[in-house]
Amino acid sequence: MKTLFSFGAGWVRDRNKTRVLGSLDELARKGSLLTALLTWVGPWPGKWLSVEIDWLTNRVVDDDREIFVMGPTGRVSHHFPGDRPNPRPPVEEEIDAVDGVMRSGDFMDMRLIGEHLYACGMARQVYRREGAKWVRADQGTVLPPGSRDVVGFTSIDGLSEQDFYAVGFEGEVWRCFRGAWTQTDSVTNVVLQSVRVVSKDRVYACGQNGVLLRGTGNRWKVLDTQPIDEDELWSMQVFKGDLYLASETAIYKLDKDEVPRAVDTKLGKKLTHRHLHAADGVMWSFGVKDLLLTEDGKTWRDVTFGSKQYKPKP
């Protein structure tokens, strides 16, 4: 059955619980910003639960006992499902309201790095959540107020708070090493949409025109992606030791020569993709119209949230 929803980013907490953001197409056409925080509860075939958020959202992180949902304006909805059977009601936070600085543009990504949540966005903004407050972590990157330069971070990732990366517009790659930000020499000028740190000496970044970079520190190279050079890559995920990449219409896996090869989901129809996330031995693909999961990268299941499973409040 064709879904009446459109989906955004998602987060796999474990093999029996996954979160994804969605919006009802009919309401969106009428100008509504209502978002549903959808939760798939396994085991297979599982069931779907939903919670409404009355504003536009673009990222979700499930930190075991807490869920954080962010919107592009820097609004954050903080949920406490781990407090069952009597969970506290969600509370709202504002990322950029802590120091009175006017917002410098949309927030694009939110990621758990080490013990803290980080959020990044336009004008090379970076914030770190400490306690219930968001503090600036962008000294040396953020543009001064009033700047008209169109730059910004679209993605942030790292294995440790002592060493992590942010990428974005104009092919920019920045590294935060022991609290100090430095910009690496650019090897491309296209927008980079995602960065994933695989190990301390292996980092990947991908983006427009199928561009895929590999490097660490200030040493980067453009990998051969000729098979997909017309496809914009939006996300990456390491799963079962392999690096997977997603565009709007396909999933790819790097072969032993680091060349991306299309993955056949064997579901027999055109599918949408965009965001990938994995945990606890499962990986999900979150597309605008399709939600898929796999346990081995070969056999895929369609778990798309159906149109009869959700009724918006009047």
BALOBA-1460 file (C-alpha; in Angstrom, 3 decimals):
// residues 314
<rec num="1" residu="m" x="0.000" y="0.000" z="0.000"/>
<rec num="2" residu="k" x="1.322" y="3.416" z="-0.899"/>
<rec num="3" residu="t" x="2.063" y="5.490" z="2.171"/>
<rec num="4" residu="l" x="0.547" y="8.927" z="2.617"/>
<rec num="5" residu="f" x="3.595" y="9.949" z="4.630"/>
<rec num="6" residu="s" x="6.927" y="11.469" z="3.705"/>
<rec num="7" residu="f" x="9.884" y="10.518" z="5.880"/>
<rec num="8" residu="g" x="13.015" y="12.278" z="7.027"/>
<rec num="9" residu="a" x="15.986" y="11.168" z="9.088"/>
<rec num="10" residu="g" x="15.892" y="8.221" z="11.461"/>
<rec num="11" residu="w" x="17.851" y="6.553" z="14.240"/>
<rec num="12" residu="v" x="18.257" y="2.875" z="15.072"/>
<rec num="13" residu="r" x="18.497" y="2.386" z="18.837"/>
<rec num="14" residu="d" x="18.652" y="-1.420" z="18.674"/>
<rec num="15" residu="r" x="17.261" y="-4.250" z="16.556"/>
<rec num="16" residu="n" x="13.823" y="-3.869" z="18.145"/>
<rec num="17" residu="k" x="13.435" y="-0.102" z="18.285"/>
<rec num="18" residu="t" x="13.894" y="2.505" z="15.556"/>
<rec num="19" residu="r" x="12.794" y="6.157" z="15.370"/>
<rec num="20" residu="v" x="12.015" y="8.100" z="12.207"/>
<rec num="21" residu="l" x="10.558" y="11.536" z="11.498"/>
<rec num="22" residu="g" x="7.543" y="11.771" z="9.210"/>
<rec num="23" residu="s" x="4.892" y="14.159" z="7.976"/>
<rec num="24" residu="l" x="1.462" y="13.506" z="6.508"/>
<rec num="25" residu="d" x="1.464" y="14.669" z="2.882"/>
<rec num="26" residu="e" x="-2.075" y="16.046" z="2.997"/>
<rec num="27" residu="l" x="-1.273" y="18.294" z="5.958"/>
<rec num="28" residu="a" x="2.039" y="19.398" z="4.446"/>
<rec num="29" residu="r" x="0.246" y="20.501" z="1.262"/>
<rec num="30" residu="k" x="-1.945" y="22.724" z="3.434"/>
<rec num="31" residu="g" x="1.095" y="24.344" z="4.997"/>
<rec num="32" residu="s" x="1.153" y="22.395" z="8.263"/>
<rec num="33" residu="l" x="4.546" y="21.912" z="9.950"/>
<rec num="34" residu="l" x="3.241" y="19.028" z="12.085"/>
<rec num="35" residu="t" x="5.762" y="16.211" z="12.405"/>
<rec num="36" residu="a" x="5.274" y="12.702" z="13.729"/>
<rec num="37" residu="l" x="8.034" y="11.035" z="15.725"/>
<rec num="38" residu="l" x="7.409" y="7.471" z="14.594"/>
<rec num="39" residu="t" x="8.721" y="4.480" z="16.518"/>
<rec num="40" residu="w" x="8.988" y="0.943" z="15.147"/>
<rec num="41" residu="v" x="8.902" y="-1.656" z="17.907"/>
<rec num="42" residu="g" x="10.081" y="-5.168" z="17.015"/>
<rec num="43" residu="p" x="10.611" y="-8.020" z="16.666"/>
<rec num="44" residu="w" x="9.577" y="-8.446" z="13.049"/>
<rec num="45" residu="p" x="7.007" y="-7.632" z="11.732"/>
<rec num="46" residu="g" x="6.688" y="-5.204" z="14.629"/>
<rec num="47" residu="k" x="4.290" y="-2.334" z="15.208"/>
<rec num="48" residu="w" x="4.380" y="1.433" z="14.844"/>
<rec num="49" residu="l" x="3.759" y="4.087" z="17.498"/>
<rec num="50" residu="s" x="3.626" y="7.857" z="16.978"/>
<rec num="51" residu="v" x="4.012" y="11.112" z="18.895"/>
<rec num="52" residu="e" x="3.103" y="14.472" z="17.374"/>
<rec num="53" residu="i" x="5.426" y="17.475" z="17.283"/>
<rec num="54" residu="d" x="3.814" y="20.656" z="16.003"/>
<rec num="55" residu="w" x="6.849" y="22.108" z="14.230"/>
<rec num="56" residu="l" x="9.256" y="21.200" z="11.434"/>
<rec num="57" residu="t" x="11.967" y="18.696" z="12.379"/>
<rec num="58" residu="n" x="15.031" y="17.325" z="10.608"/>
<rec num="59" residu="r" x="17.082" y="15.158" z="13.013"/>
<rec num="60" residu="v" x="16.460" y="12.609" z="15.759"/>
<rec num="61" residu="v" x="18.884" y="10.975" z="18.209"/>
<rec num="62" residu="d" x="17.903" y="8.199" z="20.636"/>
<rec num="63" residu="d" x="20.364" y="8.235" z="23.526"/>
<rec num="64" residu="d" x="19.148" y="5.002" z="25.156"/>
<rec num="65" residu="r" x="16.858" y="6.530" z="27.809"/>
<rec num="66" residu="e" x="16.319" y="9.894" z="26.099"/>
<rec num="67" residu="i" x="15.230" y="11.043" z="22.647"/>
<rec num="68" residu="f" x="16.173" y="14.380" z="21.096"/>
<rec num="69" residu="v" x="14.350" y="15.767" z="18.060"/>
<rec num="70" residu="m" x="15.820" y="18.863" z="16.393"/>
<rec num="71" residu="g" x="14.373" y="21.323" z="13.914"/>
<rec num="72" residu="p" x="16.253" y="23.567" z="11.472"/>
<rec num="73" residu="t" x="15.572" y="26.637" z="13.633"/>
<rec num="74" residu="g" x="17.452" y="25.112" z="16.564"/>
<rec num="75" residu="r" x="14.362" y="24.010" z="18.449"/>
<rec num="76" residu="v" x="14.789" y="20.697" z="20.280"/>
<rec num="77" residu="s" x="12.132" y="18.415" z="21.763"/>
<rec num="78" residu="h" x="13.530" y="16.273" z="24.595"/>
<rec num="79" residu="h" x="11.604" y="13.050" z="25.340"/>
<rec num="80" residu="f" x="11.975" y="10.602" z="28.245"/>
<rec num="81" residu="p" x="10.605" y="7.183" z="27.213"/>
<rec num="82" residu="g" x="13.041" y="5.466" z="29.592"/>
<rec num="83" residu="d" x="10.978" y="6.691" z="32.548"/>
<rec num="84" residu="r" x="8.234" y="4.144" z="31.898"/>
<rec num="85" residu="p" x="5.676" y="3.302" z="33.158"/>
<rec num="86" residu="n" x="5.249" y="7.011" z="33.922"/>
<rec num="87" residu="p" x="7.388" y="8.944" z="31.431"/>
<rec num="88" residu="r" x="7.812" y="12.644" z="31.934"/>
<rec num="89" residu="p" x="6.254" y="14.912" z="29.325"/>
<rec num="90" residu="p" x="8.704" y="16.189" z="26.701"/>
<rec num="91" residu="v" x="10.445" y="19.498" z="27.293"/>
<rec num="92" residu="e" x="11.645" y="21.974" z="24.696"/>
<rec num="93" residu="e" x="15.079" y="23.537" z="24.366"/>
<rec num="94" residu="e" x="16.577" y="26.170" z="22.082"/>
<rec num="95" residu="i" x="20.082" y="25.503" z="20.840"/>
<rec num="96" residu="d" x="21.068" y="29.095" z="20.095"/>
<rec num="97" residu="a" x="19.230" y="30.938" z="22.848"/>
<rec num="98" residu="v" x="21.834" y="30.429" z="25.557"/>
<rec num="99" residu="d" x="24.019" y="33.431" z="24.813"/>
<rec num="100" residu="g" x="21.662" y="35.865" z="23.120"/>
<rec num="101" residu="v" x="23.438" y="35.603" z="19.768"/>
<rec num="102" residu="m" x="21.099" y="35.904" z="16.816"/>
<rec num="103" residu="r" x="20.752" y="32.655" z="14.905"/>
<rec num="104" residu="s" x="23.109" y="32.516" z="11.966"/>
<rec num="105" residu="g" x="21.140" y="30.098" z="9.809"/>
<rec num="106" residu="d" x="19.537" y="26.669" z="9.805"/>
<rec num="107" residu="f" x="20.813" y="23.777" z="11.855"/>
<rec num="108" residu="m" x="21.561" y="20.787" z="9.631"/>
<rec num="109" residu="d" x="22.795" y="17.879" z="11.737"/>
<rec num="110" residu="m" x="22.793" y="16.516" z="15.273"/>
<rec num="111" residu="r" x="25.101" y="13.708" z="16.370"/>
<rec num="112" residu="l" x="26.143" y="11.950" z="19.548"/>
<rec num="113" residu="i" x="29.942" y="12.197" z="19.909"/>
<rec num="114" residu="g" x="31.503" y="10.785" z="23.050"/>
<rec num="115" residu="e" x="29.380" y="11.795" z="26.020"/>
<rec num="116" residu="h" x="27.658" y="14.794" z="24.426"/>
<rec num="117" residu="l" x="25.246" y="15.751" z="21.693"/>
<rec num="118" residu="y" x="26.591" y="18.096" z="19.025"/>
<rec num="119" residu="a" x="24.598" y="20.171" z="16.546"/>
<rec num="120" residu="c" x="25.947" y="22.007" z="13.515"/>
<rec num="121" residu="g" x="24.610" y="24.234" z="10.795"/>
<rec num="122" residu="m" x="24.964" y="27.225" z="8.548"/>
<rec num="123" residu="a" x="27.655" y="29.841" z="9.151"/>
<rec num="124" residu="r" x="29.725" y="26.929" z="10.525"/>
<rec num="125" residu="q" x="27.819" y="26.896" z="13.801"/>
<rec num="126" residu="v" x="28.632" y="24.100" z="16.254"/>
<rec num="127" residu="y" x="26.997" y="23.602" z="19.646"/>
<rec num="128" residu="r" x="27.501" y="21.021" z="22.388"/>
<rec num="129" residu="r" x="24.789" y="20.051" z="24.865"/>
<rec num="130" residu="e" x="26.016" y="20.183" z="28.459"/>
<rec num="131" residu="g" x="23.390" y="19.232" z="30.991"/>
<rec num="132" residu="a" x="20.256" y="20.924" z="29.726"/>
<rec num="133" residu="k" x="22.138" y="23.757" z="28.029"/>
<rec num="134" residu="w" x="23.648" y="24.132" z="24.574"/>
<rec num="135" residu="v" x="27.016" y="25.877" z="24.552"/>
<rec num="136" residu="r" x="29.040" y="27.118" z="21.619"/>
<rec num="137" residu="a" x="31.800" y="24.848" z="20.351"/>
<rec num="138" residu="d" x="32.692" y="26.735" z="17.171"/>
<rec num="139" residu="q" x="35.503" y="29.094" z="18.126"/>
<rec num="140" residu="g" x="37.557" y="29.447" z="14.965"/>
<rec num="141" residu="t" x="34.863" y="28.242" z="12.557"/>
<rec num="142" residu="v" x="31.715" y="30.334" z="12.962"/>
<rec num="143" residu="l" x="31.255" y="33.367" z="10.726"/>
<rec num="144" residu="p" x="30.949" y="36.782" z="12.369"/>
<rec num="145" residu="p" x="27.424" y="38.236" z="12.682"/>
<rec num="146" residu="g" x="26.316" y="39.969" z="9.506"/>
<rec num="147" residu="s" x="28.580" y="37.994" z="7.187"/>
<rec num="148" residu="r" x="27.071" y="37.350" z="3.761"/>
<rec num="149" residu="d" x="29.243" y="34.353" z="2.938"/>
<rec num="150" residu="v" x="27.150" y="31.270" z="2.155"/>
<rec num="151" residu="v" x="29.015" y="28.543" z="4.020"/>
<rec num="152" residu="g" x="28.038" y="26.101" z="6.688"/>
<rec num="153" residu="f" x="28.284" y="22.624" z="8.121"/>
<rec num="154" residu="t" x="25.870" y="19.938" z="6.917"/>
<rec num="155" residu="s" x="27.254" y="17.002" z="8.904"/>
<rec num="156" residu="i" x="29.349" y="16.260" z="11.982"/>
<rec num="157" residu="d" x="30.820" y="13.013" z="13.298"/>
<rec num="158" residu="g" x="33.575" y="11.542" z="15.416"/>
<rec num="159" residu="l" x="34.616" y="8.623" z="17.590"/>
<rec num="160" residu="s" x="35.833" y="10.901" z="20.371"/>
<rec num="161" residu="e" x="35.263" y="14.447" z="21.545"/>
<rec num="162" residu="q" x="39.026" y="14.870" z="21.308"/>
<rec num="163" residu="d" x="38.984" y="14.322" z="17.548"/>
<rec num="164" residu="f" x="35.971" y="14.879" z="15.267"/>
<rec num="165" residu="y" x="35.072" y="16.390" z="11.898"/>
<rec num="166" residu="a" x="32.492" y="18.649" z="10.259"/>
<rec num="167" residu="v" x="31.889" y="19.083" z="6.518"/>
<rec num="168" residu="g" x="29.678" y="21.266" z="4.385"/>
<rec num="169" residu="f" x="29.409" y="23.878" z="1.658"/>
<rec num="170" residu="e" x="32.156" y="24.482" z="-0.922"/>
<rec num="171" residu="g" x="33.737" y="21.133" z="-0.077"/>
<rec num="172" residu="e" x="34.923" y="22.365" z="3.300"/>
<rec num="173" residu="v" x="36.346" y="19.823" z="5.743"/>
<rec num="174" residu="w" x="37.165" y="20.935" z="9.284"/>
<rec num="175" residu="r" x="38.745" y="18.962" z="12.110"/>
<rec num="176" residu="c" x="38.381" y="19.622" z="15.836"/>
<rec num="177" residu="f" x="41.431" y="18.090" z="17.490"/>
<rec num="178" residu="r" x="41.780" y="18.481" z="21.247"/>
<rec num="179" residu="g" x="39.363" y="21.388" z="21.221"/>
<rec num="180" residu="a" x="40.971" y="23.387" z="18.395"/>
<rec num="181" residu="w" x="39.388" y="23.667" z="14.934"/>
<rec num="182" residu="t" x="41.471" y="23.683" z="11.743"/>
<rec num="183" residu="q" x="40.370" y="23.663" z="8.118"/>
<rec num="184" residu="t" x="41.904" y="21.064" z="5.823"/>
<rec num="185" residu="d" x="43.090" y="21.784" z="2.301"/>
<rec num="186" residu="s" x="40.088" y="21.481" z="-0.026"/>
<rec num="187" residu="v" x="40.115" y="18.763" z="-2.668"/>
<rec num="188" residu="t" x="36.627" y="19.550" z="-4.036"/>
<rec num="189" residu="n" x="34.286" y="22.524" z="-4.249"/>
<rec num="190" residu="v" x="30.915" y="20.732" z="-4.171"/>
<rec num="191" residu="v" x="28.623" y="20.553" z="-1.152"/>
<rec num="192" residu="l" x="29.512" y="17.666" z="1.143"/>
<rec num="193" residu="q" x="26.410" y="16.175" z="2.745"/>
<rec num="194" residu="s" x="27.816" y="13.621" z="5.165"/>
<rec num="195" residu="v" x="30.959" y="12.721" z="7.103"/>
<rec num="196" residu="r" x="31.659" y="9.424" z="8.883"/>
<rec num="197" residu="v" x="34.679" y="8.669" z="11.023"/>
<rec num="198" residu="v" x="35.467" y="4.962" z="10.669"/>
<rec num="199" residu="s" x="38.720" y="4.937" z="12.629"/>
<rec num="200" residu="k" x="41.301" y="7.416" z="13.838"/>
<rec num="201" residu="d" x="43.061" y="7.271" z="10.458"/>
<rec num="202" residu="r" x="40.113" y="6.692" z="8.102"/>
<rec num="203" residu="v" x="37.371" y="9.267" z="7.527"/>
<rec num="204" residu="y" x="34.927" y="9.503" z="4.612"/>
<rec num="205" residu="a" x="32.907" y="12.437" z="3.288"/>
<rec num="206" residu="c" x="30.388" y="12.417" z="0.433"/>
<rec num="207" residu="g" x="28.114" y="14.813" z="-1.399"/>
<rec num="208" residu="q" x="27.095" y="16.321" z="-4.701"/>
<rec num="209" residu="n" x="27.959" y="14.718" z="-8.057"/>
<rec num="210" residu="g" x="28.682" y="11.423" z="-6.325"/>
<rec num="211" residu="v" x="31.826" y="12.861" z="-4.743"/>
<rec num="212" residu="l" x="33.430" y="10.602" z="-2.144"/>
<rec num="213" residu="l" x="36.500" y="11.607" z="-0.160"/>
<rec num="214" residu="r" x="38.746" y="9.579" z="2.096"/>
<rec num="215" residu="g" x="41.329" y="11.005" z="4.429"/>
<rec num="216" residu="t" x="42.359" y="12.010" z="7.888"/>
<rec num="217" residu="g" x="43.740" y="15.208" z="9.336"/>
<rec num="218" residu="n" x="44.889" y="17.336" z="6.406"/>
<rec num="219" residu="r" x="45.458" y="14.471" z="3.954"/>
<rec num="220" residu="w" x="42.478" y="13.834" z="1.694"/>
<rec num="221" residu="k" x="41.852" y="12.346" z="-1.734"/>
<rec num="222" residu="v" x="38.888" y="12.001" z="-4.086"/>
<rec num="223" residu="l" x="37.943" y="8.369" z="-4.680"/>
<rec num="224" residu="d" x="36.802" y="6.978" z="-8.023"/>
<rec num="225" residu="t" x="33.002" y="7.158" z="-8.120"/>
<rec num="226" residu="q" x="32.563" y="7.205" z="-11.889"/>
<rec num="227" residu="p" x="29.697" y="4.676" z="-11.735"/>
<rec num="228" residu="i" x="27.598" y="7.178" z="-9.763"/>
<rec num="229" residu="d" x="29.011" y="10.577" z="-10.664"/>
<rec num="230" residu="e" x="25.570" y="11.964" z="-11.489"/>
<rec num="231" residu="d" x="23.992" y="10.858" z="-8.199"/>
<rec num="232" residu="e" x="24.090" y="13.054" z="-5.082"/>
<rec num="233" residu="l" x="25.183" y="11.109" z="-2.027"/>
<rec num="234" residu="w" x="23.383" y="12.092" z="1.167"/>
<rec num="235" residu="s" x="24.549" y="9.714" z="3.877"/>
<rec num="236" residu="m" x="26.958" y="6.942" z="4.844"/>
<rec num="237" residu="q" x="26.985" y="4.117" z="7.345"/>
<rec num="238" residu="v" x="29.458" y="1.423" z="8.339"/>
<rec num="239" residu="f" x="27.647" y="-1.923" z="8.629"/>
<rec num="240" residu="k" x="29.157" y="-5.385" z="9.078"/>
<rec num="241" residu="g" x="32.565" y="-3.904" z="8.303"/>
<rec num="242" residu="d" x="31.509" y="-2.328" z="4.980"/>
<rec num="243" residu="l" x="30.805" y="1.295" z="4.100"/>
<rec num="244" residu="y" x="27.356" y="1.920" z="2.602"/>
<rec num="245" residu="l" x="26.256" y="5.128" z="0.889"/>
<rec num="246" residu="a" x="22.789" y="6.383" z="0.002"/>
<rec num="247" residu="s" x="21.422" y="8.716" z="-2.632"/>
<rec num="248" residu="e" x="17.756" y="9.544" z="-3.180"/>
<rec num="249" residu="t" x="17.272" y="6.487" z="-5.387"/>
<rec num="250" residu="a" x="19.947" y="3.933" z="-4.539"/>
<rec num="251" residu="i" x="22.136" y="2.337" z="-1.900"/>
<rec num="252" residu="y" x="25.788" y="1.611" z="-2.660"/>
<rec num="253" residu="k" x="28.499" y="-0.434" z="-0.957"/>
<rec num="254" residu="l" x="32.220" y="0.161" z="-1.348"/>
<rec num="255" residu="d" x="34.025" y="-2.841" z="-2.813"/>
<rec num="256" residu="k" x="37.579" y="-3.881" z="-1.894"/>
<rec num="257" residu="d" x="38.939" y="-1.276" z="-4.337"/>
<rec num="258" residu="e" x="36.815" y="1.451" z="-2.702"/>
<rec num="259" residu="v" x="34.533" y="1.738" z="-5.714"/>
<rec num="260" residu="p" x="30.807" y="2.101" z="-4.916"/>
<rec num="261" residu="r" x="28.596" y="-0.669" z="-6.295"/>
<rec num="262" residu="a" x="24.801" y="-0.525" z="-6.330"/>
<rec num="263" residu="v" x="23.019" y="-2.753" z="-3.817"/>
<rec num="264" residu="d" x="20.085" y="-4.802" z="-5.087"/>
<rec num="265" residu="t" x="17.420" y="-4.888" z="-2.353"/>
<rec num="266" residu="k" x="15.502" y="-7.506" z="-4.399"/>
<rec num="267" residu="l" x="12.212" y="-5.855" z="-3.498"/>
<rec num="268" residu="g" x="11.251" y="-5.541" z="-7.154"/>
<rec num="269" residu="k" x="10.295" y="-1.881" z="-7.348"/>
<rec num="270" residu="k" x="11.765" y="1.578" z="-7.437"/>
<rec num="271" residu="l" x="12.480" y="2.704" z="-3.898"/>
<rec num="272" residu="t" x="13.479" y="5.942" z="-2.244"/>
<rec num="273" residu="h" x="16.502" y="6.239" z="0.030"/>
<rec num="274" residu="r" x="18.467" y="9.050" z="1.636"/>
<rec num="275" residu="h" x="19.438" y="8.408" z="5.245"/>
<rec num="276" residu="l" x="21.193" y="5.328" z="6.628"/>
<rec num="277" residu="h" x="21.688" y="4.317" z="10.244"/>
<rec num="278" residu="a" x="22.722" y="1.080" z="11.939"/>
<rec num="279" residu="a" x="23.035" y="-0.399" z="15.426"/>
<rec num="280" residu="d" x="22.841" y="-3.775" z="17.142"/>
<rec num="281" residu="g" x="23.323" y="-5.780" z="13.941"/>
<rec num="282" residu="v" x="20.634" y="-4.088" z="11.816"/>
<rec num="283" residu="m" x="20.699" y="-1.229" z="9.311"/>
<rec num="284" residu="w" x="17.799" y="0.889" z="8.148"/>
<rec num="285" residu="s" x="17.348" y="2.953" z="5.002"/>
<rec num="286" residu="f" x="15.114" y="5.991" z="5.499"/>
<rec num="287" residu="g" x="13.771" y="7.236" z="2.163"/>
<rec num="288" residu="v" x="11.180" y="9.895" z="1.467"/>
<rec num="289" residu="k" x="8.581" y="7.192" z="0.748"/>
<rec num="290" residu="d" x="10.214" y="3.923" z="1.836"/>
<rec num="291" residu="l" x="11.593" y="2.477" z="5.057"/>
<rec num="292" residu="l" x="13.762" y="-0.631" z="4.765"/>
<rec num="293" residu="l" x="15.774" y="-2.762" z="7.165"/>
<rec num="294" residu="t" x="18.417" y="-5.427" z="6.718"/>
<rec num="295" residu="e" x="20.358" y="-7.740" z="9.002"/>
<rec num="296" residu="d" x="23.055" y="-8.697" z="6.504"/>
<rec num="297" residu="g" x="23.081" y="-6.098" z="3.697"/>
<rec num="298" residu="k" x="21.656" y="-8.654" z="1.278"/>
<rec num="299" residu="t" x="18.093" y="-9.427" z="2.402"/>
<rec num="300" residu="w" x="15.948" y="-6.324" z="2.857"/>
<rec num="301" residu="r" x="12.497" y="-5.935" z="4.417"/>
<rec num="302" residu="d" x="10.007" y="-3.178" z="3.667"/>
<rec num="303" residu="v" x="8.735" y="-1.720" z="6.946"/>
<rec num="304" residu="t" x="7.170" y="1.466" z="5.562"/>
<rec num="305" residu="f" x="4.714" y="3.146" z="7.897"/>
<rec num="306" residu="g" x="1.289" y="2.744" z="6.251"/>
<rec num="307" residu="s" x="-1.457" y="5.276" z="5.644"/>
<rec num="308" residu="k" x="-3.991" y="3.498" z="7.895"/>
<rec num="309" residu="q" x="-1.709" y="3.421" z="10.906"/>
<rec num="310" residu="y" x="-1.862" y="7.101" z="11.759"/>
<rec num="311" residu="k" x="-4.684" y="9.592" z="12.223"/>
<rec num="312" residu="p" x="-3.769" y="13.210" z="12.981"/>
<rec num="313" residu="k" x="-5.560" y="15.005" z="15.768"/>
<rec num="314" residu="p" x="-8.335" y="17.358" z="14.593"/>
